[in-house]
Amino acid sequence: MHRNSFALVVLFGAMALGLSALGGCSTVEGLGKDIQKGGEAIERAADRNKAD
């Protein structure tokens, strides 16, 4: 029974996090810009840590 309660808490936590993330960008265009900025940040980090 304890395991099911933990899974339920994790599920609701993930749902709350996802909804708050989607609430931050009110349009599909905004979501696309957010994803693009995230990708650019990952790309910059990869370039900085690239082995020469």
Phi, psi and omega in degrees: 000322180297323181296320179295323179295317179297316179298322179293319178296317179296318180299312180294325177297316179295321178295318179296318178297316179296318179293322179291325177294318179290329179291338180288336178237114190279351180226165176296323178298318178297320178297317179299319178294319178297317179294320180296317179297321177297317178296321178295321178295319178295319180296317178297318179296321178294320179295321180292328184260011181290136177281131180274000000 
